Amino acid sequence: MLALERYRHLAEITLQVKGTTLRAEAAASDFHAAVDLALENLEQQVRRRKDRIRARKPRASRRPRVASAASLLRSEPPAEPPEDGPVFVIRQISAKPMSLDEALEQMRLRGDSLLVFTNARSRIVNVLHRRADGALELVEPAR
């Protein structure tokens, strides 16, 4: 909102952002200066809010967790991975429901050597694995 009071030019800016309302107002000798001052005030408020959000919510790492075989058996995570033991990369994969034909098509399109899916017919988690020789192997749990 812009307003004029005698010789003062007033500018008021209201910004609604995800659950909060930021408001800034300024007065100056002309409208352009008043708007500039209000925008600077609003920019500071946005920066402070963004900094608070960053400090409160640390970003999750996108790298896979690395653990040794011994640490997988313990409940507490190791301080640092051992240098001489085997190292495992832990990936969490969602098992999407699909038919065997759809799973074969996904494996053909993907470069990955492993596909975890829920068999739509039996509703059991299956694994489709591309072997080193290029052949596909279906792993089903024993009934």
C-alpha positions in Angstrom: 0.0 0.0 0.0 1.2 3.5 -0.8 0.0 6.5 1.1 0.8 10.2 1.3 0.7 12.1 4.7 1.5 15.8 4.2 5.2 15.5 3.2 5.8 11.9 4.0 5.4 9.1 1.5 4.5 5.8 3.1 5.0 2.3 1.7 3.7 -0.8 3.3 4.5 -4.3 1.9 2.8 -7.5 3.2 4.2 -10.9 2.1 2.4 -14.2 3.0 4.8 -17.2 3.1 4.1 -20.8 4.2 2.4 -20.2 7.5 3.6 -16.8 8.3 3.1 -13.2 7.3 6.0 -10.8 6.8 5.2 -7.1 7.0 7.4 -4.1 6.3 6.7 -0.4 6.2 8.8 2.7 5.6 8.5 6.5 5.2 10.6 8.7 3.0 10.5 12.0 1.1 9.3 10.2 -2.2 7.6 7.0 -3.0 10.6 5.3 -4.7 12.8 5.8 -1.6 9.9 4.6 0.7 9.4 1.4 -1.4 13.2 0.7 -1.4 13.4 1.1 2.3 10.4 -1.2 2.9 11.9 -3.8 0.5 15.2 -3.8 2.3 13.4 -4.3 5.6 11.4 -7.2 4.1 14.6 -8.7 2.7 16.2 -8.8 6.1 13.1 -10.5 7.6 13.2 -13.1 4.8 16.9 -13.7 5.4 16.4 -14.1 9.2 13.5 -16.5 8.7 15.5 -18.6 6.2 18.5 -18.7 8.6 16.3 -19.9 11.4 14.8 -22.6 9.2 18.3 -23.8 8.1 19.5 -23.9 11.7 16.5 -25.9 12.8 16.4 -28.5 10.0 19.8 -29.9 9.0 19.8 -31.3 5.4 19.9 -35.0 5.1 22.9 -36.5 3.3 22.1 -38.1 0.0 25.2 -40.3 0.1 24.5 -44.0 1.1 25.6 -44.9 4.6 28.7 -47.1 4.8 29.0 -49.7 7.5 31.2 -52.7 8.3 29.8 -56.2 9.0 30.6 -55.9 12.7 28.7 -52.6 13.0 25.7 -54.1 11.4 25.4 -56.5 14.3 25.8 -53.7 16.9 23.1 -51.3 17.7 25.3 -48.2 17.9 27.0 -46.8 14.8 30.8 -46.9 14.5 32.8 -43.8 15.1 34.6 -44.4 11.8 34.6 -47.4 9.4 37.4 -49.9 9.8 40.0 -49.8 7.1 40.8 -53.5 6.9 37.3 -55.2 7.1 34.6 -55.6 4.4 32.5 -52.5 3.7 28.8 -52.6 2.9 26.7 -49.9 1.3 23.2 -49.8 2.6 20.5 -48.8 0.2 16.8 -48.5 1.1 14.6 -49.4 -1.9 10.8 -49.2 -2.0 9.3 -52.4 -3.4 6.7 -51.2 -6.0 3.9 -53.6 -7.0 4.3 -54.8 -10.6 3.9 -57.9 -12.7 7.0 -60.0 -13.7 6.7 -58.6 -17.3 6.7 -55.0 -16.0 9.8 -55.8 -13.8 11.6 -57.3 -16.8 10.8 -54.2 -18.8 12.1 -52.0 -16.0 15.4 -54.0 -15.8 15.8 -53.6 -19.5 15.3 -49.8 -19.3 17.5 -49.3 -16.2 21.2 -49.6 -15.9 21.0 -50.9 -12.4 21.7 -54.6 -11.7 19.1 -55.0 -9.0 15.3 -54.4 -8.9 13.2 -55.0 -5.8 9.5 -55.2 -6.5 6.3 -56.7 -5.0 4.9 -59.3 -7.3 1.3 -58.1 -8.1 0.0 -61.6 -8.5 1.4 -63.2 -5.3 1.9 -59.9 -3.3 5.4 -61.1 -2.2 8.6 -59.2 -2.4 10.8 -60.4 -5.3 14.2 -59.4 -6.5 15.3 -59.3 -10.1 19.1 -59.5 -10.4 21.3 -59.0 -13.5 24.2 -61.5 -13.2 27.7 -60.8 -14.4 27.1 -62.8 -17.6 24.1 -60.6 -18.4 21.4 -63.2 -17.6 18.5 -62.1 -15.4 17.9 -64.0 -12.1 14.5 -63.9 -10.2 14.8 -64.4 -6.5 11.6 -65.4 -4.7 11.2 -66.3 -1.1 10.5 -70.0 -0.3 6.9 -70.7 0.7 
